[in-house]
């Protein structure tokens, strides 16, 4: 090989080696990143009840149990039946369902007596499935039932108890877990006295009660306020439940010549007083006045003609505000309410259902846990609730109504004849 050719080959070899050194390095082969395994979800922690009063556990498919304690038989039966049905209007609106569970709605007849309330309370309190109660009808029933209901950790809202003692923390009839949407008779007694003295111009009054907490407390408030206004209380008498002859009591009262007799009692005794007043000398021109215990569809017919013109204080909701409620009530039951507290019962059950929804824990499988103390606390904290009976705010003792939903009604001849239902009468006077 010639020296020139050798030199040329050597030069080409060096050049190729230099080009190879300057070329970018080929990327190193890499392994595809391994796909990360999805993290296993932590199982939800099992519910643990830490409520001071315990919890009601409702398994999937089981009902949420709300009970009632009401008087649904006898002369006072229309009062309690209206309360039961008033709540059923609200329950029907939600299809008897809450938090995906059916609502069990049943109860006990408490007979408008302390003993009846105690018996009903014993049965309800012994049922651990009961979450809350709408009751009672009469204040005496609450006196008998509430010690048992409170001890069981349950909560009860009354649509029609009005006795002041039940929400007086210094009275032995006041129990934790009790609330009411009904007015306190501290309001009703005052309004009745102010109506008699200021609106009717009557300056002397006698009262009659039947020994029940409701009647005794209400007449006492009326008498105290009437005297404060400058009136004279000529007598404060009592009859017994079951009495039919009111002549002796009325004759005794007539000696004081009162301008008005205030008897805030129930049927049938109230009807006997109204009927027999006309037969007692000295009472021919005396005004009769009762309260919400006699504000029923049946009272005027039972009392008869002597009741025409008498006055009754009781719950008041404007016809406009309760138009839908009354239409639903009539559609469901084929008749209107027989007493005046149906709207209060409607509010009570709606407050209970709202509170259950607010405090309950619902598991993934649908199990519902309702803490009892939290349920009570939520209801006591109710503020500015827009109810059928007005704006409700509950105080620490259980009074949720302001007393504004009250009026005075007058019994007419049409009410006595049965051609016009007393409960459809317009208010004669509102405070």
C-alpha positions as a Markdown table, in Angstrom:
| # | Residue | x | y | z |
|---|---|---|---|---|
| 1 | Unk | 0.0 | 0.0 | 0.0 |
| 2 | Unk | 1.3 | 3.4 | -0.9 |
| 3 | Unk | 2.1 | 5.8 | 1.9 |
| 4 | Unk | -0.5 | 8.2 | 0.5 |
| 5 | Unk | -3.3 | 5.7 | 0.6 |
| 6 | Unk | -2.3 | 4.6 | 4.1 |
| 7 | Unk | -2.4 | 8.2 | 5.3 |
| 8 | Unk | -5.8 | 8.7 | 3.8 |
| 9 | Unk | -7.3 | 5.6 | 5.5 |
| 10 | Unk | -5.8 | 6.7 | 8.8 |
| 11 | Unk | -7.3 | 10.1 | 8.5 |
| 12 | Unk | -10.8 | 8.7 | 7.8 |
| 13 | Unk | -10.6 | 6.4 | 10.7 |
| 14 | Unk | -9.8 | 9.2 | 13.1 |
| 15 | Unk | -12.6 | 11.4 | 11.7 |
| 16 | Unk | -15.2 | 8.6 | 12.1 |
| 17 | Unk | -14.1 | 8.1 | 15.7 |
| 18 | Unk | -14.5 | 11.8 | 16.4 |
| 19 | Unk | -18.0 | 11.9 | 14.9 |
| 20 | Unk | -19.0 | 9.0 | 17.0 |
| 21 | Unk | -17.8 | 10.7 | 20.2 |
| 22 | Unk | -19.7 | 13.9 | 19.4 |
| 23 | Unk | -23.0 | 12.1 | 18.6 |
| 24 | Unk | -25.7 | 12.3 | 21.4 |
| 25 | Unk | -25.9 | 9.3 | 23.5 |
| 26 | Unk | -28.8 | 7.0 | 22.9 |
| 27 | Unk | -31.3 | 7.1 | 25.7 |
| 28 | Unk | -30.9 | 4.3 | 28.2 |
| 29 | Unk | -33.7 | 1.8 | 28.2 |
| 30 | Unk | -36.0 | 2.2 | 31.2 |
| 31 | Unk | -38.6 | -0.1 | 32.7 |
| 32 | Unk | -42.2 | 1.1 | 32.6 |
| 33 | Unk | -43.3 | 2.3 | 36.0 |
| 34 | Unk | -45.2 | -0.3 | 37.9 |
| 35 | Unk | -48.9 | 0.6 | 38.4 |
| 36 | Unk | -49.6 | 1.4 | 42.0 |
| 37 | Unk | -52.1 | -0.8 | 43.7 |
| 38 | Unk | -55.2 | 1.2 | 44.8 |
| 39 | Unk | -55.1 | 1.9 | 48.6 |
| 40 | Unk | -57.7 | -0.2 | 50.4 |
| 41 | Unk | -60.5 | 1.9 | 51.9 |
| 42 | Unk | -60.7 | 1.9 | 55.6 |
| 43 | Unk | -63.9 | 0.4 | 56.7 |
| 44 | Unk | -66.3 | 2.9 | 58.3 |
| 45 | Unk | -66.0 | 2.9 | 62.0 |
| 46 | Unk | -68.9 | 1.3 | 63.7 |
| 47 | Unk | -71.3 | 3.8 | 65.3 |
| 48 | Unk | -70.7 | 4.2 | 69.0 |
| 49 | Unk | -73.4 | 5.9 | 71.1 |
| 50 | Unk | -72.0 | 8.4 | 73.5 |
| 51 | Unk | -75.2 | 10.2 | 74.3 |
| 52 | Unk | -75.9 | 10.7 | 78.0 |
| 53 | Unk | -79.4 | 9.1 | 77.7 |
| 54 | Unk | -78.6 | 6.5 | 75.1 |
| 55 | Unk | -79.6 | 6.0 | 71.5 |
| 56 | Unk | -82.5 | 4.4 | 69.6 |
| 57 | Unk | -81.1 | 2.2 | 66.9 |
| 58 | Unk | -83.4 | 1.5 | 63.9 |
| 59 | Unk | -82.2 | -1.3 | 61.7 |
| 60 | Unk | -82.6 | -1.2 | 57.9 |
| 61 | Unk | -86.3 | -1.6 | 57.0 |
| 62 | Unk | -87.5 | -1.2 | 60.6 |
| 63 | Unk | -89.8 | 1.7 | 61.4 |
| 64 | Unk | -89.0 | 4.9 | 63.3 |
| 65 | Unk | -91.5 | 4.7 | 66.2 |
| 66 | Unk | -93.3 | 7.9 | 67.2 |
| 67 | Unk | -96.1 | 7.3 | 69.7 |
| 68 | Unk | -99.1 | 9.3 | 71.0 |
| 69 | Unk | -100.7 | 9.6 | 74.5 |
| 70 | Unk | -104.1 | 11.1 | 74.1 |
| 71 | Unk | -107.7 | 10.7 | 75.4 |
| 72 | Unk | -109.6 | 9.2 | 72.5 |
| 73 | Unk | -112.7 | 7.8 | 74.2 |
| 74 | Unk | -115.4 | 9.3 | 76.5 |
| 75 | Unk | -116.7 | 12.8 | 76.7 |
| 76 | Unk | -113.2 | 14.3 | 76.2 |
| 77 | Unk | -112.4 | 11.9 | 73.3 |
| 78 | Unk | -113.0 | 14.6 | 70.6 |
| 79 | Unk | -110.1 | 16.6 | 72.1 |
| 80 | Unk | -107.6 | 13.8 | 71.8 |
| 81 | Unk | -108.8 | 12.4 | 68.6 |
| 82 | Unk | -108.4 | 15.8 | 67.0 |
| 83 | Unk | -104.8 | 15.8 | 68.3 |
| 84 | Unk | -104.1 | 12.4 | 66.8 |
| 85 | Unk | -105.5 | 13.3 | 63.5 |
| 86 | Unk | -103.8 | 16.7 | 63.4 |
| 87 | Unk | -100.5 | 15.0 | 63.6 |
| 88 | Unk | -101.6 | 12.5 | 60.9 |
| 89 | Unk | -102.2 | 15.3 | 58.5 |
| 90 | Unk | -98.4 | 16.1 | 58.7 |
| 91 | Unk | -97.4 | 12.4 | 58.6 |
| 92 | Unk | -99.5 | 12.0 | 55.5 |
| 93 | Unk | -97.6 | 14.9 | 53.8 |
| 94 | Unk | -94.3 | 13.0 | 54.1 |
| 95 | Unk | -95.8 | 9.6 | 53.2 |
| 96 | Unk | -95.3 | 8.3 | 56.8 |
| 97 | Unk | -91.6 | 8.1 | 56.0 |
| 98 | Unk | -88.5 | 9.6 | 57.6 |
| 99 | Unk | -84.8 | 9.1 | 56.7 |
| 100 | Unk | -85.8 | 6.3 | 54.4 |
| 101 | Unk | -87.7 | 4.4 | 57.1 |
| 102 | Unk | -91.5 | 4.0 | 57.5 |
| 103 | Unk | -92.9 | 5.8 | 60.5 |
| 104 | Unk | -94.8 | 3.7 | 63.1 |
| 105 | Unk | -97.5 | 5.9 | 64.6 |
| 106 | Unk | -99.6 | 4.4 | 67.5 |
| 107 | Unk | -100.4 | 5.2 | 71.0 |
| 108 | Unk | -102.4 | 4.8 | 74.2 |
| 109 | Unk | -105.7 | 6.2 | 75.4 |
| 110 | Unk | -105.0 | 8.2 | 78.6 |
| 111 | Unk | -108.7 | 9.0 | 79.5 |
| 112 | Unk | -108.0 | 12.6 | 80.6 |
| 113 | Unk | -107.0 | 11.6 | 84.1 |
| 114 | Unk | -103.8 | 11.4 | 86.1 |
| 115 | Unk | -104.3 | 7.6 | 86.5 |
| 116 | Unk | -104.9 | 7.2 | 82.8 |
| 117 | Unk | -101.8 | 9.2 | 82.0 |
| 118 | Unk | -99.8 | 7.0 | 84.4 |
| 119 | Unk | -101.0 | 3.8 | 82.9 |
| 120 | Unk | -100.3 | 5.0 | 79.3 |
| 121 | Unk | -96.9 | 6.4 | 80.3 |
| 122 | Unk | -96.0 | 3.1 | 81.9 |
| 123 | Unk | -96.7 | 1.2 | 78.7 |
| 124 | Unk | -95.0 | 3.7 | 76.4 |
| 125 | Unk | -91.9 | 4.1 | 78.6 |
| 126 | Unk | -91.4 | 0.4 | 78.6 |
| 127 | Unk | -91.0 | 0.3 | 74.8 |
| 128 | Unk | -87.4 | 1.1 | 73.9 |
| 129 | Unk | -88.2 | 1.6 | 70.3 |
| 130 | Unk | -90.2 | 4.8 | 71.0 |
| 131 | Unk | -88.2 | 7.8 | 69.8 |
| 132 | Unk | -90.7 | 10.6 | 70.8 |
| 133 | Unk | -94.3 | 11.2 | 71.9 |
| 134 | Unk | -97.0 | 13.6 | 70.9 |
| 135 | Unk | -99.0 | 14.0 | 74.1 |
| 136 | Unk | -100.9 | 14.4 | 76.3 |
| 137 | Unk | -104.4 | 15.8 | 75.7 |
| 138 | Unk | -105.2 | 16.9 | 79.3 |
| 139 | Unk | -102.7 | 18.4 | 81.8 |
| 140 | Unk | -103.6 | 15.8 | 84.4 |
| 141 | Unk | -102.5 | 13.0 | 82.1 |
| 142 | Unk | -99.1 | 14.7 | 81.8 |
| 143 | Unk | -98.8 | 14.8 | 85.5 |
| 144 | Unk | -99.2 | 11.0 | 85.6 |
| 145 | Unk | -97.1 | 10.2 | 82.5 |
| 146 | Unk | -94.1 | 12.5 | 82.6 |
| 147 | Unk | -92.2 | 11.0 | 85.5 |
| 148 | Unk | -92.1 | 7.7 | 83.6 |
| 149 | Unk | -91.4 | 9.3 | 80.2 |
| 150 | Unk | -88.6 | 11.4 | 81.6 |
| 151 | Unk | -87.0 | 8.5 | 83.4 |
| 152 | Unk | -87.0 | 6.5 | 80.2 |
| 153 | Unk | -85.0 | 9.3 | 78.5 |
| 154 | Unk | -87.8 | 10.0 | 76.0 |
| 155 | Unk | -89.2 | 13.4 | 74.9 |
| 156 | Unk | -92.8 | 14.4 | 74.7 |
| 157 | Unk | -94.5 | 17.5 | 73.1 |
| 158 | Unk | -98.1 | 18.3 | 74.0 |
| 159 | Unk | -100.4 | 20.1 | 71.6 |
| 160 | Unk | -103.0 | 20.9 | 74.3 |
| 161 | Unk | -101.7 | 20.8 | 77.8 |
| 162 | Unk | -102.0 | 24.4 | 79.2 |
| 163 | Unk | -101.5 | 24.1 | 83.0 |
| 164 | Unk | -98.7 | 26.4 | 84.1 |
| 165 | Unk | -97.1 | 23.9 | 86.6 |
| 166 | Unk | -95.9 | 21.6 | 83.7 |
| 167 | Unk | -93.3 | 24.1 | 82.6 |
| 168 | Unk | -92.6 | 25.7 | 86.0 |
| 169 | Unk | -89.1 | 24.5 | 87.0 |
| 170 | Unk | -89.9 | 25.1 | 90.7 |
| 171 | Unk | -93.0 | 22.8 | 90.6 |
| 172 | Unk | -92.8 | 19.0 | 91.1 |
| 173 | Unk | -94.9 | 18.5 | 87.9 |
| 174 | Unk | -92.1 | 19.9 | 85.8 |
| 175 | Unk | -90.0 | 17.1 | 84.2 |
| 176 | Unk | -87.1 | 17.1 | 81.7 |
| 177 | Unk | -88.1 | 16.0 | 78.3 |
| 178 | Unk | -91.5 | 17.8 | 78.3 |
| 179 | Unk | -92.4 | 20.6 | 75.8 |
| 180 | Unk | -95.7 | 21.9 | 74.4 |
| 181 | Unk | -96.9 | 23.8 | 71.4 |
| 182 | Unk | -100.1 | 24.8 | 73.3 |
| 183 | Unk | -100.3 | 28.1 | 75.1 |
| 184 | Unk | -99.6 | 28.4 | 78.8 |
| 185 | Unk | -102.6 | 29.2 | 80.9 |
| 186 | Unk | -100.7 | 32.1 | 82.4 |
| 187 | Unk | -101.7 | 33.7 | 79.0 |
| 188 | Unk | -105.2 | 32.2 | 78.7 |
| 189 | Unk | -106.3 | 33.0 | 82.2 |
| 190 | Unk | -105.1 | 36.6 | 81.8 |
| 191 | Unk | -106.7 | 37.0 | 78.4 |
| 192 | Unk | -110.0 | 35.7 | 79.7 |
| 193 | Unk | -110.0 | 38.0 | 82.7 |
| 194 | Unk | -109.0 | 41.0 | 80.6 |
| 195 | Unk | -111.9 | 40.2 | 78.2 |
| 196 | Unk | -114.5 | 39.9 | 80.9 |
| 197 | Unk | -113.4 | 43.1 | 82.8 |
| 198 | Unk | -112.2 | 45.4 | 80.0 |
| 199 | Unk | -114.2 | 44.3 | 77.0 |
| 200 | Unk | -117.5 | 43.3 | 78.7 |
| 201 | Unk | -117.3 | 45.7 | 81.6 |
| 202 | Unk | -118.1 | 43.0 | 84.1 |
| 203 | Unk | -116.8 | 43.8 | 87.6 |
| 204 | Unk | -117.7 | 40.7 | 89.7 |
| 205 | Unk | -116.9 | 37.1 | 89.0 |
| 206 | Unk | -117.1 | 33.6 | 90.4 |
| 207 | Unk | -115.2 | 30.5 | 89.2 |
| 208 | Unk | -115.8 | 26.8 | 89.2 |
| 209 | Unk | -113.2 | 24.1 | 88.6 |
| 210 | Unk | -113.3 | 20.3 | 88.7 |
| 211 | Unk | -110.1 | 19.5 | 90.7 |
| 212 | Unk | -108.0 | 18.8 | 87.5 |
| 213 | Unk | -104.7 | 20.6 | 87.2 |
| 214 | Unk | -105.9 | 22.3 | 84.1 |
| 215 | Unk | -109.1 | 23.7 | 85.5 |
| 216 | Unk | -107.8 | 24.5 | 89.0 |
| 217 | Unk | -104.8 | 26.3 | 87.6 |
| 218 | Unk | -106.7 | 28.2 | 84.9 |
| 219 | Unk | -109.4 | 29.5 | 87.3 |
| 220 | Unk | -106.7 | 30.6 | 89.7 |
| 221 | Unk | -105.0 | 32.7 | 87.1 |
| 222 | Unk | -108.3 | 34.2 | 86.0 |
| 223 | Unk | -109.3 | 35.1 | 89.5 |
| 224 | Unk | -105.9 | 36.7 | 90.3 |
| 225 | Unk | -105.8 | 38.8 | 87.2 |
| 226 | Unk | -109.5 | 39.8 | 87.5 |
| 227 | Unk | -108.8 | 41.1 | 91.0 |
| 228 | Unk | -105.7 | 42.9 | 89.9 |
| 229 | Unk | -107.8 | 44.7 | 87.3 |
| 230 | Unk | -110.1 | 45.9 | 90.0 |
| 231 | Unk | -112.8 | 43.3 | 89.9 |
| 232 | Unk | -114.4 | 41.4 | 92.8 |
| 233 | Unk | -114.1 | 37.6 | 93.0 |
| 234 | Unk | -117.3 | 36.5 | 94.8 |
| 235 | Unk | -116.6 | 32.8 | 95.0 |
| 236 | Unk | -114.2 | 30.0 | 93.9 |
| 237 | Unk | -116.1 | 26.7 | 93.9 |
| 238 | Unk | -115.4 | 23.2 | 92.8 |
| 239 | Unk | -117.4 | 20.2 | 91.4 |
| 240 | Unk | -116.3 | 16.6 | 91.0 |
| 241 | Unk | -115.7 | 14.9 | 87.8 |
| 242 | Unk | -118.9 | 12.8 | 87.3 |
| 243 | Unk | -121.3 | 15.3 | 89.0 |
| 244 | Unk | -124.5 | 15.9 | 87.2 |
| 245 | Unk | -126.5 | 18.0 | 89.6 |
| 246 | Unk | -124.9 | 21.5 | 89.6 |
| 247 | Unk | -127.8 | 23.1 | 91.4 |
| 248 | Unk | -126.3 | 23.3 | 94.9 |
| 249 | Unk | -123.0 | 24.9 | 93.6 |
| 250 | Unk | -124.9 | 27.4 | 91.4 |
| 251 | Unk | -127.3 | 28.3 | 94.2 |
| 252 | Unk | -124.4 | 29.0 | 96.5 |
| 253 | Unk | -122.7 | 31.1 | 93.9 |
| 254 | Unk | -125.9 | 33.1 | 93.2 |
| 255 | Unk | -125.8 | 34.5 | 96.7 |
| 256 | Unk | -122.8 | 36.6 | 95.6 |
| 257 | Unk | -124.6 | 37.9 | 92.5 |
| 258 | Unk | -121.6 | 37.6 | 90.2 |
| 259 | Unk | -121.8 | 39.2 | 86.8 |
| 260 | Unk | -119.8 | 36.3 | 85.2 |
| 261 | Unk | -119.2 | 32.7 | 86.1 |
| 262 | Unk | -115.9 | 31.4 | 84.7 |
| 263 | Unk | -115.8 | 27.6 | 84.5 |
| 264 | Unk | -112.8 | 26.3 | 82.5 |
| 265 | Unk | -113.7 | 22.6 | 82.8 |
| 266 | Unk | -114.4 | 19.7 | 80.4 |
| 267 | Unk | -117.5 | 17.9 | 79.1 |
| 268 | Unk | -119.9 | 16.7 | 80.3 |
| 269 | Unk | -119.7 | 18.7 | 83.6 |
| 270 | Unk | -119.3 | 22.0 | 81.7 |
| 271 | Unk | -122.5 | 21.2 | 79.7 |
| 272 | Unk | -124.4 | 20.6 | 82.9 |
| 273 | Unk | -123.3 | 23.9 | 84.4 |
| 274 | Unk | -124.3 | 25.8 | 81.2 |
| 275 | Unk | -127.7 | 24.1 | 81.0 |
| 276 | Unk | -128.6 | 24.5 | 84.7 |
| 277 | Unk | -127.6 | 28.1 | 85.2 |
| 278 | Unk | -130.9 | 29.3 | 83.7 |
| 279 | Unk | -132.8 | 27.4 | 86.4 |
| 280 | Unk | -131.1 | 29.2 | 89.3 |
| 281 | Unk | -132.7 | 32.3 | 90.7 |
| 282 | Unk | -130.3 | 35.3 | 90.6 |
| 283 | Unk | -128.3 | 33.9 | 87.7 |
| 284 | Unk | -130.7 | 34.8 | 84.9 |
| 285 | Unk | -128.5 | 37.6 | 83.6 |
| 286 | Unk | -125.1 | 36.2 | 84.6 |
| 287 | Unk | -122.7 | 35.6 | 81.8 |
| 288 | Unk | -121.2 | 32.2 | 81.4 |
| 289 | Unk | -117.6 | 31.8 | 80.3 |
| 290 | Unk | -115.5 | 28.7 | 79.6 |
| 291 | Unk | -112.2 | 27.8 | 78.1 |
| 292 | Unk | -110.6 | 25.6 | 75.5 |
| 293 | Unk | -111.7 | 22.4 | 77.2 |
| 294 | Unk | -115.2 | 23.2 | 76.1 |
| 295 | Unk | -114.3 | 24.5 | 72.7 |
| 296 | Unk | -115.6 | 21.4 | 70.9 |
| 297 | Unk | -118.2 | 20.7 | 68.2 |
| 298 | Unk | -120.2 | 18.7 | 70.7 |
| 299 | Unk | -120.5 | 21.2 | 73.6 |
| 300 | Unk | -123.2 | 23.6 | 72.4 |
| 301 | Unk | -125.7 | 20.7 | 71.6 |
| 302 | Unk | -125.0 | 19.1 | 75.0 |
| 303 | Unk | -125.4 | 22.4 | 76.9 |
| 304 | Unk | -128.6 | 23.5 | 75.2 |
| 305 | Unk | -130.2 | 26.9 | 74.8 |
| 306 | Unk | -128.9 | 28.3 | 78.0 |
| 307 | Unk | -125.4 | 28.2 | 76.5 |
| 308 | Unk | -126.4 | 30.7 | 73.8 |
| 309 | Unk | -124.4 | 33.9 | 74.2 |
| 310 | Unk | -121.7 | 32.4 | 76.5 |
| 311 | Unk | -118.0 | 32.9 | 75.8 |
| 312 | Unk | -115.2 | 30.4 | 75.3 |
| 313 | Unk | -111.5 | 31.2 | 75.2 |
| 314 | Unk | -109.3 | 28.9 | 73.1 |
| 315 | Unk | -106.8 | 28.5 | 70.3 |
| 316 | Unk | -106.9 | 30.7 | 67.3 |
| 317 | Unk | -105.4 | 30.2 | 63.9 |
| 318 | Unk | -106.7 | 32.4 | 61.1 |
| 319 | Unk | -108.9 | 30.7 | 58.5 |
| 320 | Unk | -106.4 | 31.7 | 55.8 |
| 321 | Unk | -103.4 | 30.2 | 57.7 |
| 322 | Unk | -105.1 | 26.8 | 58.3 |
| 323 | Unk | -107.0 | 26.5 | 55.0 |
| 324 | Unk | -104.7 | 23.8 | 53.6 |
| 325 | Unk | -104.6 | 22.0 | 56.9 |
| 326 | Unk | -108.4 | 21.9 | 57.2 |
| 327 | Unk | -108.8 | 20.8 | 53.5 |
| 328 | Unk | -106.4 | 17.9 | 54.1 |
| 329 | Unk | -108.1 | 17.0 | 57.4 |
| 330 | Unk | -111.5 | 16.8 | 55.8 |
| 331 | Unk | -110.1 | 14.8 | 52.9 |
| 332 | Unk | -108.4 | 12.3 | 55.2 |
| 333 | Unk | -111.2 | 11.9 | 57.7 |
| 334 | Unk | -114.4 | 12.9 | 56.0 |
| 335 | Unk | -115.1 | 15.6 | 58.6 |
| 336 | Unk | -113.5 | 18.7 | 60.2 |
| 337 | Unk | -111.7 | 18.8 | 63.5 |
| 338 | Unk | -113.9 | 18.3 | 66.6 |
| 339 | Unk | -111.7 | 20.5 | 68.8 |
| 340 | Unk | -109.3 | 23.4 | 68.4 |
| 341 | Unk | -105.8 | 22.0 | 68.9 |
| 342 | Unk | -105.3 | 20.1 | 65.7 |
| 343 | Unk | -102.9 | 22.7 | 64.3 |
| 344 | Unk | -100.8 | 22.6 | 67.5 |
| 345 | Unk | -100.5 | 18.8 | 67.0 |
| 346 | Unk | -99.5 | 19.3 | 63.4 |
| 347 | Unk | -96.7 | 21.6 | 64.6 |
| 348 | Unk | -95.6 | 19.2 | 67.3 |
| 349 | Unk | -95.1 | 16.2 | 65.0 |
| 350 | Unk | -93.3 | 18.4 | 62.4 |
| 351 | Unk | -90.9 | 19.7 | 65.1 |
| 352 | Unk | -90.2 | 16.1 | 66.2 |
| 353 | Unk | -89.5 | 14.9 | 62.7 |
| 354 | Unk | -87.2 | 17.8 | 62.0 |
| 355 | Unk | -85.3 | 17.3 | 65.2 |
| 356 | Unk | -84.9 | 13.5 | 64.4 |
| 357 | Unk | -83.4 | 14.4 | 61.0 |
| 358 | Unk | -81.1 | 17.0 | 62.6 |
| 359 | Unk | -79.5 | 14.7 | 65.3 |
| 360 | Unk | -79.7 | 11.3 | 63.7 |
| 361 | Unk | -76.7 | 9.4 | 62.4 |
| 362 | Unk | -77.4 | 7.2 | 59.3 |
| 363 | Unk | -75.1 | 4.3 | 58.5 |
| 364 | Unk | -74.2 | 3.2 | 55.0 |
| 365 | Unk | -76.7 | 0.3 | 55.2 |
| 366 | Unk | -79.5 | 2.7 | 56.3 |
| 367 | Unk | -79.4 | 2.0 | 60.0 |
| 368 | Unk | -80.5 | 5.1 | 61.9 |
| 369 | Unk | -79.2 | 6.0 | 65.4 |
| 370 | Unk | -81.1 | 8.7 | 67.3 |
| 371 | Unk | -79.4 | 10.1 | 70.4 |
| 372 | Unk | -82.1 | 10.8 | 73.1 |
| 373 | Unk | -80.4 | 13.7 | 74.9 |
| 374 | Unk | -79.4 | 15.4 | 71.7 |
| 375 | Unk | -83.0 | 15.1 | 70.5 |
| 376 | Unk | -84.2 | 16.8 | 73.6 |
| 377 | Unk | -81.6 | 19.5 | 73.4 |
| 378 | Unk | -82.4 | 20.2 | 69.8 |
| 379 | Unk | -86.1 | 20.6 | 70.5 |
| 380 | Unk | -85.5 | 22.9 | 73.5 |
| 381 | Unk | -83.3 | 25.0 | 71.3 |
| 382 | Unk | -86.1 | 25.5 | 68.7 |
| 383 | Unk | -86.1 | 29.2 | 67.7 |
| 384 | Unk | -88.2 | 31.1 | 65.1 |
| 385 | Unk | -89.9 | 27.9 | 63.9 |
| 386 | Unk | -92.6 | 28.9 | 61.3 |
| 387 | Unk | -95.4 | 26.7 | 62.4 |
| 388 | Unk | -99.1 | 26.6 | 61.5 |
| 389 | Unk | -99.9 | 28.2 | 64.9 |
| 390 | Unk | -97.4 | 31.0 | 64.5 |
| 391 | Unk | -93.7 | 31.5 | 65.1 |
| 392 | Unk | -92.6 | 29.0 | 67.8 |
| 393 | Unk | -89.5 | 29.4 | 70.0 |
| 394 | Unk | -89.0 | 27.0 | 72.9 |
| 395 | Unk | -87.6 | 28.1 | 76.3 |
| 396 | Unk | -85.5 | 26.0 | 78.6 |
| 397 | Unk | -88.7 | 24.8 | 80.4 |
| 398 | Unk | -90.6 | 23.6 | 77.3 |
| 399 | Unk | -92.9 | 26.5 | 76.5 |
| 400 | Unk | -92.8 | 26.9 | 72.7 |
| 401 | Unk | -95.9 | 29.1 | 72.1 |
| 402 | Unk | -96.2 | 32.8 | 72.9 |
| 403 | Unk | -99.9 | 32.8 | 73.8 |
| 404 | Unk | -100.7 | 35.0 | 70.8 |
| 405 | Unk | -102.7 | 32.2 | 69.1 |
| 406 | Unk | -105.7 | 32.8 | 71.4 |
| 407 | Unk | -109.1 | 34.2 | 70.9 |
| 408 | Unk | -112.6 | 34.4 | 72.5 |
| 409 | Unk | -115.5 | 32.9 | 70.8 |
| 410 | Unk | -119.3 | 33.2 | 71.4 |
| 411 | Unk | -121.8 | 30.3 | 71.3 |
| 412 | Unk | -124.7 | 31.0 | 68.9 |
| 413 | Unk | -128.2 | 29.5 | 68.6 |
| 414 | Unk | -127.0 | 27.9 | 65.3 |
| 415 | Unk | -124.2 | 26.1 | 67.2 |
| 416 | Unk | -126.8 | 24.8 | 69.7 |
| 417 | Unk | -129.1 | 23.7 | 66.9 |
| 418 | Unk | -126.3 | 22.0 | 65.1 |
| 419 | Unk | -126.6 | 23.9 | 61.9 |
| 420 | Unk | -123.2 | 25.6 | 62.3 |
| 421 | Unk | -120.2 | 24.0 | 63.9 |
| 422 | Unk | -118.8 | 26.0 | 66.8 |
| 423 | Unk | -115.3 | 25.5 | 65.5 |
| 424 | Unk | -116.2 | 27.4 | 62.3 |
| 425 | Unk | -117.3 | 30.5 | 64.3 |
| 426 | Unk | -115.2 | 33.5 | 63.7 |
| 427 | Unk | -113.3 | 34.9 | 66.7 |
| 428 | Unk | -115.5 | 37.2 | 68.7 |
| 429 | Unk | -112.4 | 39.0 | 70.1 |
| 430 | Unk | -108.7 | 38.7 | 69.8 |
| 431 | Unk | -106.2 | 40.3 | 72.2 |
